[in-house]
Amino acid sequence: MFQVELVCSDPRCDAELTLWVDELGEVDAIACECGHGLVTVRIEGFEPVLAAV
């Protein structure tokens, strides 16, 4: 799982978005509400941890 932080590519738009995705390809399908594309500014990877009960 990845946490991806995005910002709008239009300098006049201040949109910022944080997504949790299983595959980075999922980010390609996301666009800003203003119609411009989003630019990835940070990606962090996480591995799920299962605790024994």
C-alpha positions in Angstrom: 0.0 0.0 0.0 1.2 3.5 -0.8 0.4 6.9 0.5 0.7 9.4 -2.3 0.6 13.2 -1.9 -0.4 15.2 -5.0 -0.8 18.9 -5.9 -2.5 20.5 -8.9 -0.3 21.3 -11.9 -2.1 24.6 -12.3 -0.2 27.3 -10.3 -3.5 29.2 -9.8 -5.1 26.2 -8.1 -4.2 25.4 -4.5 -5.6 21.8 -4.5 -3.7 19.2 -2.5 -4.7 15.6 -2.2 -3.5 12.5 -0.2 -4.4 9.1 -1.6 -4.0 5.6 -0.3 -3.6 3.1 -3.2 -2.6 -0.5 -3.6 -0.8 0.2 -6.9 0.8 3.4 -8.1 -0.9 3.0 -11.5 -4.2 3.9 -9.7 -2.9 7.5 -9.4 -2.8 8.0 -13.2 -6.6 8.0 -13.3 -7.0 10.9 -10.9 -7.4 14.5 -12.1 -8.0 17.8 -10.2 -11.5 19.2 -9.9 -10.3 22.2 -11.9 -9.5 20.0 -14.9 -5.8 20.1 -14.7 -3.5 17.1 -13.9 -2.0 16.3 -10.5 1.7 16.1 -9.8 3.0 13.6 -7.3 5.1 15.3 -4.6 5.7 12.3 -2.2 5.2 8.6 -2.1 5.5 6.5 1.0 5.2 2.7 1.0 3.6 0.7 3.8 3.4 -3.0 4.5 0.3 -4.2 6.4 1.2 -5.8 9.8 -1.1 -8.5 11.1 -1.1 -8.9 14.9 -1.6 -12.3 16.4 -4.5 -12.3 18.9 
